[in-house]
């Protein structure tokens, strides 16, 4: 068994390695788990007395340690910020982009980011559209 931590704000522990599989429990940032095995992009992990599947994109190896008073406790970068920084996008680049594109309306993008689709609705959409041919 190898120790791994949840590296996203929250994720789901699932019965099977599929986003459509039933959720066993929600896991939170820095939860420490034991990696049992991997299958494709999925990891079978043990958390407390539960065992289930988590997508590997939500995991990091080892334990995440937050120390009181440390700078990472005062302001954690979101996963989105980390991903964008890895692509060279930061606050200064964003300011420059906004200055160059002052007329752009991001209301529709903001609305889409706030939208949440339940697993049941997604499953119904896939089944009714005969999209389950992967």
C-alpha positions, -999 to +999 in steps of 0.1 A: +000+000+000+012+035-009+000+066+009-018+092-013-037+124-005-067+141-021-053+170-040-086+187-050-111+206-030-135+176-030-139+144-049-160+113-048-151+078-037-170+055-061-181+019-061-166+012-096-140+030-117-165+052-136-179+087-131-214+072-134-208+047-106-226+053-073-208+075-048-198+059-016-185+090+002-172+125-006-135+131+002-119+164+009-086+181+003-056+166+022-075+134+032-049+107+035-057+074+018-039+041+009-035+032-027-045-004-033-042-006-071-047+013-104-068+006-134-064+030-163-070+065-150-086+052-118-071+043-084-086+019-059-080+035-025-088+028+011-100+057+033-108+049+069-127+016+067-140+023+032-126+011-001-135+026-035-123+042-067-111+078-073-099+093-105-061+097-104-063+134-113-077+140-078-047+123-061-011+132-052+015+109-037+023+111+000+007+132+027-003+168+024+007+186+056-007+220+065+012+237+093-005+264+114+010+298+104+025+286+072+019+306+041+000+277+024-025+278+052-032+315+047-040+311+010-042+279-008-041+281-046-071+264-061-066+235-085-078+258-113-051+283-104-024+257-102-034+242-136-035+277-152-002+286-137+013+255-152+002+267-186+018+301-180-014+319-170-013+341-139-028+373-125-006+395-146-014+377-179-051+379-170-049+416-165-031+421-198-057+399-216-086+419-200-071+452-211-067+439-247-102+425-248-123+451-229-155+444-248-156+407-240-186+396-220-179+366-198-214+363-183-222+331-202-188+316-192-195+325-155-230+310-158-216+277-172-190+275-144-217+278-118-239+251-135-240+217-118-254+186-133-264+156-111-251+122-119-287+110-123-294+137-149-262+129-167-269+092-167-304+098-181-290+120-208-265+094-218-290+066-219-318+085-237-293+097-263-279+062-268-244+077-260-231+048-240-210+033-268-175+038-253 
